[in-house]
Amino acid sequence: MLGRIIFIILLCLPWGFFVTAADFLWGNALGYVVIPVVMWSGVWWFGRRGVFLWLACGLVVSYFISTAMVWRVDGAWDYFFKPFNQFIVMNIWTMVFAIGVGLASFYRWVFRKTRESA
């Protein structure tokens, strides 16, 4: 039960905003690597019995929180030239997170099925 609670909280965090905030605060692209690794490994370890409904709802909540935070906390995104604004980058990384969560959950399900059949 504790694992499921951690899993739901992990999915609902504003990951898209975290990436843009890490880029602004650190001034480099390290957040584009570190934050997805943290999220996907958390999904791998805590999402053992992840149901698609929980995955979809958690990612939708994460997207809405990220969107609200990007609109509310307007980082000085133009501190150096960026071809995209902060909202577009947040949307791109939210899609990257959604794809990664889906793949991690699918691989977890496949590995469980192969262990059961062996």
MARPA-365970 format. One record per atom (N, C-alpha, C): residue number from 1; residue in three letters; atom name; x, y, z. Coordinates in steps of 0.02 Angstrom, whole numbers, always signed. Layout:
! MARPA-365970
+-----+-----+----+--------+--------+--------+
!   i !  aa ! at !   east !  north !     up !
+-----+-----+----+--------+--------+--------+
! NUM ! Ala ! CA !      X !      Y !      Z !
...
+-----+-----+----+--------+--------+--------+
This chain:
! MARPA-365970
+-----+-----+----+--------+--------+--------+
!   i !  aa ! at !   east !  north !     up !
+-----+-----+----+--------+--------+--------+
!   1 ! Met !  N !    +40 !    -60 !     +0 !
!   1 ! Met ! CA !     +0 !     +0 !     +0 !
!   1 ! Met !  C !    +43 !    +63 !     +0 !
!   2 ! Leu !  N !    +97 !    +62 !    +39 !
!   2 ! Leu ! CA !   +142 !   +120 !    +41 !
!   2 ! Leu !  C !   +174 !   +132 !    -27 !
!   3 ! Gly !  N !   +192 !    +77 !    -61 !
!   3 ! Gly ! CA !   +220 !    +84 !   -128 !
!   3 ! Gly !  C !   +172 !   +116 !   -177 !
!   4 ! Arg !  N !   +109 !   +100 !   -172 !
!   4 ! Arg ! CA !    +59 !   +129 !   -217 !
!   4 ! Arg !  C !    +50 !   +204 !   -202 !
!   5 ! Ile !  N !    +52 !   +222 !   -139 !
!   5 ! Ile ! CA !    +46 !   +293 !   -120 !
!   5 ! Ile !  C !   +106 !   +332 !   -146 !
!   6 ! Ile !  N !   +165 !   +305 !   -138 !
!   6 ! Ile ! CA !   +226 !   +338 !   -164 !
!   6 ! Ile !  C !   +222 !   +343 !   -240 !
!   7 ! Phe !  N !   +197 !   +291 !   -272 !
!   7 ! Phe ! CA !   +190 !   +290 !   -345 !
!   7 ! Phe !  C !   +143 !   +345 !   -369 !
!   8 ! Ile !  N !    +86 !   +353 !   -336 !
!   8 ! Ile ! CA !    +38 !   +404 !   -356 !
!   8 ! Ile !  C !    +66 !   +474 !   -344 !
!   9 ! Ile !  N !    +98 !   +484 !   -287 !
!   9 ! Ile ! CA !   +129 !   +550 !   -274 !
!   9 ! Ile !  C !   +183 !   +564 !   -325 !
!  10 ! Leu !  N !   +223 !   +514 !   -342 !
!  10 ! Leu ! CA !   +276 !   +522 !   -391 !
!  10 ! Leu !  C !   +248 !   +542 !   -459 !
!  11 ! Leu !  N !   +193 !   +512 !   -479 !
!  11 ! Leu ! CA !   +163 !   +529 !   -543 !
!  11 ! Leu !  C !   +133 !   +598 !   -544 !
!  12 ! Cys !  N !   +107 !   +621 !   -488 !
!  12 ! Cys ! CA !    +72 !   +686 !   -486 !
!  12 ! Cys !  C !   +119 !   +746 !   -478 !
!  13 ! Leu !  N !   +182 !   +735 !   -467 !
!  13 ! Leu ! CA !   +229 !   +791 !   -461 !
!  13 ! Leu !  C !   +235 !   +827 !   -528 !
!  14 ! Pro !  N !   +246 !   +892 !   -528 !
!  14 ! Pro ! CA !   +250 !   +930 !   -591 !
!  14 ! Pro !  C !   +318 !   +922 !   -626 !
!  15 ! Trp !  N !   +327 !   +866 !   -659 !
!  15 ! Trp ! CA !   +392 !   +850 !   -689 !
!  15 ! Trp !  C !   +411 !   +897 !   -746 !
!  16 ! Gly !  N !   +363 !   +916 !   -786 !
!  16 ! Gly ! CA !   +378 !   +963 !   -841 !
!  16 ! Gly !  C !   +404 !  +1029 !   -815 !
!  17 ! Phe !  N !   +375 !  +1054 !   -761 !
!  17 ! Phe ! CA !   +400 !  +1116 !   -731 !
!  17 ! Phe !  C !   +468 !  +1106 !   -700 !
!  18 ! Phe !  N !   +480 !  +1048 !   -668 !
!  18 ! Phe ! CA !   +545 !  +1036 !   -638 !
!  18 ! Phe !  C !   +601 !  +1039 !   -688 !
!  19 ! Val !  N !   +589 !  +1015 !   -749 !
!  19 ! Val ! CA !   +641 !  +1017 !   -801 !
!  19 ! Val !  C !   +657 !  +1088 !   -820 !
!  20 ! Thr !  N !   +605 !  +1128 !   -831 !
!  20 ! Thr ! CA !   +618 !  +1198 !   -850 !
!  20 ! Thr !  C !   +649 !  +1237 !   -792 !
!  21 ! Ala !  N !   +628 !  +1222 !   -731 !
!  21 ! Ala ! CA !   +657 !  +1256 !   -673 !
!  21 ! Ala !  C !   +730 !  +1236 !   -664 !
!  22 ! Ala !  N !   +746 !  +1173 !   -675 !
!  22 ! Ala ! CA !   +816 !  +1151 !   -669 !
!  22 ! Ala !  C !   +859 !  +1184 !   -721 !
!  23 ! Asp !  N !   +832 !  +1192 !   -781 !
!  23 ! Asp ! CA !   +870 !  +1226 !   -834 !
!  23 ! Asp !  C !   +883 !  +1298 !   -814 !
!  24 ! Phe !  N !   +834 !  +1331 !   -786 !
!  24 ! Phe ! CA !   +842 !  +1401 !   -766 !
!  24 ! Phe !  C !   +889 !  +1407 !   -706 !
!  25 ! Leu !  N !   +880 !  +1364 !   -655 !
!  25 ! Leu ! CA !   +919 !  +1371 !   -594 !
!  25 ! Leu !  C !   +991 !  +1349 !   -602 !
!  26 ! Trp !  N !  +1001 !  +1292 !   -637 !
!  26 ! Trp ! CA !  +1069 !  +1266 !   -644 !
!  26 ! Trp !  C !  +1106 !  +1298 !   -702 !
!  27 ! Gly !  N !  +1070 !  +1323 !   -752 !
!  27 ! Gly ! CA !  +1102 !  +1356 !   -808 !
!  27 ! Gly !  C !  +1133 !  +1308 !   -858 !
!  28 ! Asn !  N !  +1117 !  +1243 !   -852 !
!  28 ! Asn ! CA !  +1142 !  +1195 !   -901 !
!  28 ! Asn !  C !  +1088 !  +1142 !   -913 !
!  29 ! Ala !  N !  +1103 !  +1095 !   -954 !
!  29 ! Ala ! CA !  +1053 !  +1045 !   -975 !
!  29 ! Ala !  C !  +1054 !   +982 !   -931 !
!  30 ! Leu !  N !  +1084 !   +984 !   -874 !
!  30 ! Leu ! CA !  +1088 !   +925 !   -831 !
!  30 ! Leu !  C !  +1019 !   +902 !   -807 !
!  31 ! Gly !  N !   +973 !   +949 !   -798 !
!  31 ! Gly ! CA !   +906 !   +932 !   -776 !
!  31 ! Gly !  C !   +868 !   +891 !   -827 !
!  32 ! Tyr !  N !   +886 !   +898 !   -891 !
!  32 ! Tyr ! CA !   +854 !   +859 !   -944 !
!  32 ! Tyr !  C !   +872 !   +785 !   -940 !
!  33 ! Val !  N !   +924 !   +769 !   -904 !
!  33 ! Val ! CA !   +945 !   +699 !   -896 !
!  33 ! Val !  C !   +927 !   +673 !   -826 !
!  34 ! Val !  N !   +942 !   +713 !   -776 !
!  34 ! Val ! CA !   +934 !   +690 !   -706 !
!  34 ! Val !  C !   +860 !   +679 !   -690 !
!  35 ! Ile !  N !   +817 !   +726 !   -706 !
!  35 ! Ile ! CA !   +747 !   +723 !   -686 !
!  35 ! Ile !  C !   +710 !   +665 !   -719 !
!  36 ! Pro !  N !   +719 !   +653 !   -785 !
!  36 ! Pro ! CA !   +686 !   +592 !   -813 !
!  36 ! Pro !  C !   +712 !   +528 !   -783 !
!  37 ! Val !  N !   +776 !   +523 !   -768 !
!  37 ! Val ! CA !   +802 !   +462 !   -737 !
!  37 ! Val !  C !   +771 !   +451 !   -669 !
!  38 ! Val !  N !   +763 !   +503 !   -629 !
!  38 ! Val ! CA !   +732 !   +497 !   -564 !
!  38 ! Val !  C !   +660 !   +474 !   -571 !
!  39 ! Met !  N !   +623 !   +504 !   -617 !
!  39 ! Met ! CA !   +553 !   +486 !   -625 !
!  39 ! Met !  C !   +545 !   +415 !   -651 !
!  40 ! Trp !  N !   +581 !   +398 !   -703 !
!  40 ! Trp ! CA !   +572 !   +331 !   -733 !
!  40 ! Trp !  C !   +596 !   +276 !   -687 !
!  41 ! Ser !  N !   +649 !   +288 !   -650 !
!  41 ! Ser ! CA !   +670 !   +236 !   -602 !
!  41 ! Ser !  C !   +620 !   +230 !   -545 !
!  42 ! Gly !  N !   +590 !   +286 !   -525 !
!  42 ! Gly ! CA !   +537 !   +282 !   -474 !
!  42 ! Gly !  C !   +477 !   +244 !   -498 !
!  43 ! Val !  N !   +459 !   +254 !   -561 !
!  43 ! Val ! CA !   +403 !   +216 !   -590 !
!  43 ! Val !  C !   +421 !   +142 !   -593 !
!  44 ! Trp !  N !   +483 !   +127 !   -610 !
!  44 ! Trp ! CA !   +505 !    +57 !   -615 !
!  44 ! Trp !  C !   +502 !    +23 !   -547 !
!  45 ! Trp !  N !   +524 !    +57 !   -494 !
!  45 ! Trp ! CA !   +527 !    +26 !   -428 !
!  45 ! Trp !  C !   +460 !    +25 !   -391 !
!  46 ! Phe !  N !   +421 !    +78 !   -399 !
!  46 ! Phe ! CA !   +359 !    +83 !   -360 !
!  46 ! Phe !  C !   +297 !    +64 !   -401 !
!  47 ! Gly !  N !   +303 !    +59 !   -466 !
!  47 ! Gly ! CA !   +244 !    +45 !   -507 !
!  47 ! Gly !  C !   +235 !    -29 !   -522 !
!  48 ! Arg !  N !   +243 !    -70 !   -473 !
!  48 ! Arg ! CA !   +239 !   -142 !   -484 !
!  48 ! Arg !  C !   +171 !   -165 !   -509 !
!  49 ! Arg !  N !   +119 !   -137 !   -480 !
!  49 ! Arg ! CA !    +52 !   -156 !   -501 !
!  49 ! Arg !  C !    +16 !    -96 !   -529 !
!  50 ! Gly !  N !    +52 !    -57 !   -568 !
!  50 ! Gly ! CA !    +24 !     +4 !   -595 !
!  50 ! Gly !  C !    -32 !    -11 !   -645 !
!  51 ! Val !  N !    -89 !    +17 !   -632 !
!  51 ! Val ! CA !   -147 !    +10 !   -676 !
!  51 ! Val !  C !   -146 !    +70 !   -723 !
!  52 ! Phe !  N !   -167 !    +59 !   -785 !
!  52 ! Phe ! CA !   -164 !   +112 !   -835 !
!  52 ! Phe !  C !   -203 !   +173 !   -812 !
!  53 ! Leu !  N !   -258 !   +164 !   -777 !
!  53 ! Leu ! CA !   -298 !   +221 !   -753 !
!  53 ! Leu !  C !   -257 !   +265 !   -706 !
!  54 ! Trp !  N !   -219 !   +233 !   -660 !
!  54 ! Trp ! CA !   -177 !   +272 !   -614 !
!  54 ! Trp !  C !   -123 !   +309 !   -652 !
!  55 ! Leu !  N !    -93 !   +276 !   -702 !
!  55 ! Leu ! CA !    -41 !   +308 !   -742 !
!  55 ! Leu !  C !    -69 !   +369 !   -778 !
!  56 ! Ala !  N !   -125 !   +360 !   -811 !
!  56 ! Ala ! CA !   -154 !   +415 !   -850 !
!  56 ! Ala !  C !   -176 !   +472 !   -805 !
!  57 ! Cys !  N !   -210 !   +457 !   -750 !
!  57 ! Cys ! CA !   -233 !   +510 !   -705 !
!  57 ! Cys !  C !   -174 !   +547 !   -673 !
!  58 ! Gly !  N !   -123 !   +511 !   -653 !
!  58 ! Gly ! CA !    -65 !   +543 !   -623 !
!  58 ! Gly !  C !    -29 !   +589 !   -671 !
!  59 ! Leu !  N !    -22 !   +567 !   -734 !
!  59 ! Leu ! CA !    +12 !   +609 !   -783 !
!  59 ! Leu !  C !    -30 !   +670 !   -803 !
!  60 ! Val !  N !    -96 !   +662 !   -804 !
!  60 ! Val ! CA !   -139 !   +720 !   -819 !
!  60 ! Val !  C !   -135 !   +771 !   -762 !
!  61 ! Val !  N !   -137 !   +747 !   -700 !
!  61 ! Val ! CA !   -130 !   +792 !   -643 !
!  61 ! Val !  C !    -62 !   +827 !   -645 !
!  62 ! Ser !  N !     -9 !   +789 !   -661 !
!  62 ! Ser ! CA !    +58 !   +818 !   -666 !
!  62 ! Ser !  C !    +60 !   +872 !   -720 !
!  63 ! Tyr !  N !    +27 !   +860 !   -776 !
!  63 ! Tyr ! CA !    +26 !   +909 !   -830 !
!  63 ! Tyr !  C !     -9 !   +973 !   -809 !
!  64 ! Phe !  N !    -67 !   +966 !   -776 !
!  64 ! Phe ! CA !   -104 !  +1025 !   -755 !
!  64 ! Phe !  C !    -66 !  +1065 !   -701 !
!  65 ! Ile !  N !    -34 !  +1030 !   -656 !
!  65 ! Ile ! CA !     +6 !  +1066 !   -605 !
!  65 ! Ile !  C !    +65 !  +1100 !   -638 !
!  66 ! Ser !  N !    +99 !  +1066 !   -685 !
!  66 ! Ser ! CA !   +155 !  +1097 !   -720 !
!  66 ! Ser !  C !   +132 !  +1159 !   -759 !
!  67 ! Thr !  N !    +75 !  +1153 !   -793 !
!  67 ! Thr ! CA !    +49 !  +1210 !   -831 !
!  67 ! Thr !  C !    +33 !  +1269 !   -785 !
!  68 ! Ala !  N !     +1 !  +1255 !   -729 !
!  68 ! Ala ! CA !    -14 !  +1308 !   -682 !
!  68 ! Ala !  C !    +49 !  +1340 !   -655 !
!  69 ! Met !  N !   +100 !  +1300 !   -641 !
!  69 ! Met ! CA !   +161 !  +1328 !   -614 !
!  69 ! Met !  C !   +200 !  +1368 !   -665 !
!  70 ! Val !  N !   +199 !  +1346 !   -728 !
!  70 ! Val ! CA !   +233 !  +1384 !   -780 !
!  70 ! Val !  C !   +199 !  +1452 !   -790 !
!  71 ! Trp !  N !   +132 !  +1452 !   -789 !
!  71 ! Trp ! CA !    +97 !  +1516 !   -796 !
!  71 ! Trp !  C !   +106 !  +1560 !   -735 !
!  72 ! Arg !  N !   +110 !  +1530 !   -676 !
!  72 ! Arg ! CA !   +114 !  +1568 !   -614 !
!  72 ! Arg !  C !   +185 !  +1591 !   -599 !
!  73 ! Val !  N !   +233 !  +1547 !   -607 !
!  73 ! Val ! CA !   +303 !  +1562 !   -593 !
!  73 ! Val !  C !   +338 !  +1571 !   -660 !
!  74 ! Asp !  N !   +340 !  +1631 !   -682 !
!  74 ! Asp ! CA !   +370 !  +1645 !   -747 !
!  74 ! Asp !  C !   +445 !  +1656 !   -737 !
!  75 ! Gly !  N !   +483 !  +1602 !   -749 !
!  75 ! Gly ! CA !   +555 !  +1609 !   -745 !
!  75 ! Gly !  C !   +580 !  +1653 !   -802 !
!  76 ! Ala !  N !   +634 !  +1685 !   -791 !
!  76 ! Ala ! CA !   +662 !  +1728 !   -843 !
!  76 ! Ala !  C !   +692 !  +1683 !   -897 !
!  77 ! Trp !  N !   +648 !  +1655 !   -937 !
!  77 ! Trp ! CA !   +668 !  +1604 !   -986 !
!  77 ! Trp !  C !   +713 !  +1633 !  -1039 !
!  78 ! Asp !  N !   +713 !  +1699 !  -1047 !
!  78 ! Asp ! CA !   +755 !  +1730 !  -1098 !
!  78 ! Asp !  C !   +822 !  +1752 !  -1071 !
!  79 ! Tyr !  N !   +846 !  +1719 !  -1017 !
!  79 ! Tyr ! CA !   +912 !  +1737 !   -991 !
!  79 ! Tyr !  C !   +967 !  +1719 !  -1041 !
!  80 ! Phe !  N !   +955 !  +1672 !  -1084 !
!  80 ! Phe ! CA !   +995 !  +1663 !  -1144 !
!  80 ! Phe !  C !   +948 !  +1639 !  -1198 !
!  81 ! Phe !  N !   +969 !  +1643 !  -1259 !
!  81 ! Phe ! CA !   +924 !  +1629 !  -1315 !
!  81 ! Phe !  C !   +900 !  +1557 !  -1313 !
!  82 ! Lys !  N !   +835 !  +1549 !  -1319 !
!  82 ! Lys ! CA !   +804 !  +1484 !  -1325 !
!  82 ! Lys !  C !   +757 !  +1487 !  -1385 !
!  83 ! Pro !  N !   +757 !  +1437 !  -1427 !
!  83 ! Pro ! CA !   +711 !  +1439 !  -1484 !
!  83 ! Pro !  C !   +638 !  +1428 !  -1465 !
!  84 ! Phe !  N !   +625 !  +1398 !  -1407 !
!  84 ! Phe ! CA !   +557 !  +1385 !  -1383 !
!  84 ! Phe !  C !   +547 !  +1423 !  -1318 !
!  85 ! Asn !  N !   +484 !  +1438 !  -1304 !
!  85 ! Asn ! CA !   +471 !  +1469 !  -1239 !
!  85 ! Asn !  C !   +463 !  +1415 !  -1186 !
!  86 ! Gln !  N !   +455 !  +1436 !  -1124 !
!  86 ! Gln ! CA !   +454 !  +1389 !  -1068 !
!  86 ! Gln !  C !   +394 !  +1342 !  -1072 !
!  87 ! Phe !  N !   +338 !  +1366 !  -1095 !
!  87 ! Phe ! CA !   +277 !  +1326 !  -1099 !
!  87 ! Phe !  C !   +286 !  +1269 !  -1150 !
!  88 ! Ile !  N !   +317 !  +1284 !  -1206 !
!  88 ! Ile ! CA !   +327 !  +1232 !  -1258 !
!  88 ! Ile !  C !   +376 !  +1179 !  -1232 !
!  89 ! Val !  N !   +429 !  +1199 !  -1200 !
!  89 ! Val ! CA !   +477 !  +1151 !  -1172 !
!  89 ! Val !  C !   +443 !  +1108 !  -1119 !
!  90 ! Met !  N !   +401 !  +1137 !  -1078 !
!  90 ! Met ! CA !   +365 !  +1099 !  -1027 !
!  90 ! Met !  C !   +319 !  +1048 !  -1060 !
!  91 ! Asn !  N !   +285 !  +1067 !  -1113 !
!  91 ! Asn ! CA !   +241 !  +1020 !  -1149 !
!  91 ! Asn !  C !   +281 !   +963 !  -1181 !
!  92 ! Ile !  N !   +338 !   +979 !  -1210 !
!  92 ! Ile ! CA !   +380 !   +927 !  -1241 !
!  92 ! Ile !  C !   +403 !   +877 !  -1188 !
!  93 ! Trp !  N !   +427 !   +902 !  -1131 !
!  93 ! Trp ! CA !   +452 !   +856 !  -1080 !
!  93 ! Trp !  C !   +397 !   +819 !  -1045 !
!  94 ! Thr !  N !   +338 !   +847 !  -1042 !
!  94 ! Thr ! CA !   +281 !   +809 !  -1014 !
!  94 ! Thr !  C !   +265 !   +750 !  -1059 !
!  95 ! Met !  N !   +269 !   +759 !  -1124 !
!  95 ! Met ! CA !   +258 !   +703 !  -1171 !
!  95 ! Met !  C !   +314 !   +651 !  -1165 !
!  96 ! Val !  N !   +376 !   +675 !  -1156 !
!  96 ! Val ! CA !   +432 !   +628 !  -1147 !
!  96 ! Val !  C !   +421 !   +587 !  -1083 !
!  97 ! Phe !  N !   +399 !   +619 !  -1029 !
!  97 ! Phe ! CA !   +386 !   +583 !   -968 !
!  97 ! Phe !  C !   +330 !   +532 !   -977 !
!  98 ! Ala !  N !   +277 !   +552 !  -1012 !
!  98 ! Ala ! CA !   +220 !   +507 !  -1022 !
!  98 ! Ala !  C !   +242 !   +445 !  -1062 !
!  99 ! Ile !  N !   +281 !   +455 !  -1113 !
!  99 ! Ile ! CA !   +306 !   +399 !  -1153 !
!  99 ! Ile !  C !   +351 !   +355 !  -1111 !
! 100 ! Gly !  N !   +395 !   +385 !  -1071 !
! 100 ! Gly ! CA !   +439 !   +345 !  -1028 !
! 100 ! Gly !  C !   +402 !   +306 !   -976 !
! 101 ! Val !  N !   +351 !   +337 !   -946 !
! 101 ! Val ! CA !   +311 !   +301 !   -896 !
! 101 ! Val !  C !   +274 !   +243 !   -928 !
! 102 ! Gly !  N !   +247 !   +254 !   -987 !
! 102 ! Gly ! CA !   +213 !   +201 !  -1023 !
! 102 ! Gly !  C !   +260 !   +143 !  -1039 !
! 103 ! Leu !  N !   +319 !   +159 !  -1064 !
! 103 ! Leu ! CA !   +368 !   +106 !  -1080 !
! 103 ! Leu !  C !   +391 !    +69 !  -1017 !
! 104 ! Ala !  N !   +405 !   +106 !   -964 !
! 104 ! Ala ! CA !   +427 !    +73 !   -902 !
! 104 ! Ala !  C !   +372 !    +27 !   -875 !
! 105 ! Ser !  N !   +310 !    +49 !   -879 !
! 105 ! Ser ! CA !   +255 !     +7 !   -855 !
! 105 ! Ser !  C !   +246 !    -54 !   -900 !
! 106 ! Phe !  N !   +253 !    -44 !   -966 !
! 106 ! Phe ! CA !   +246 !   -100 !  -1012 !
! 106 ! Phe !  C !   +301 !   -152 !  -1001 !
! 107 ! Tyr !  N !   +364 !   -129 !   -994 !
! 107 ! Tyr ! CA !   +419 !   -176 !   -982 !
! 107 ! Tyr !  C !   +410 !   -212 !   -916 !
! 108 ! Arg !  N !   +386 !   -176 !   -866 !
! 108 ! Arg ! CA !   +374 !   -207 !   -801 !
! 108 ! Arg !  C !   +322 !   -263 !   -807 !
! 109 ! Trp !  N !   +269 !   -249 !   -846 !
! 109 ! Trp ! CA !   +216 !   -298 !   -857 !
! 109 ! Trp !  C !   +243 !   -358 !   -896 !
! 110 ! Val !  N !   +284 !   -346 !   -947 !
! 110 ! Val ! CA !   +312 !   -401 !   -987 !
! 110 ! Val !  C !   +358 !   -444 !   -945 !
! 111 ! Phe !  N !   +401 !   -412 !   -904 !
! 111 ! Phe ! CA !   +446 !   -451 !   -862 !
! 111 ! Phe !  C !   +407 !   -493 !   -811 !
! 112 ! Arg !  N !   +353 !   -466 !   -785 !
! 112 ! Arg ! CA !   +312 !   -504 !   -737 !
! 112 ! Arg !  C !   +280 !   -564 !   -772 !
! 113 ! Lys !  N !   +256 !   -554 !   -833 !
! 113 ! Lys ! CA !   +224 !   -609 !   -871 !
! 113 ! Lys !  C !   +274 !   -663 !   -888 !
! 114 ! Thr !  N !   +336 !   -644 !   -906 !
! 114 ! Thr ! CA !   +386 !   -695 !   -923 !
! 114 ! Thr !  C !   +408 !   -734 !   -861 !
! 115 ! Arg !  N !   +411 !   -701 !   -804 !
! 115 ! Arg ! CA !   +428 !   -737 !   -742 !
! 115 ! Arg !  C !   +373 !   -786 !   -722 !
! 116 ! Glu !  N !   +310 !   -766 !   -733 !
! 116 ! Glu ! CA !   +254 !   -810 !   -716 !
! 116 ! Glu !  C !   +251 !   -871 !   -762 !
! 117 ! Ser !  N !   +269 !   -861 !   -825 !
! 117 ! Ser ! CA !   +265 !   -917 !   -872 !
! 117 ! Ser !  C !   +325 !   -964 !   -867 !
! 118 ! Ala !  N !   +378 !   -941 !   -836 !
! 118 ! Ala ! CA !   +438 !   -983 !   -831 !
! 118 ! Ala !  C !   +433 !  -1034 !   -776 !
+-----+-----+----+--------+--------+--------+
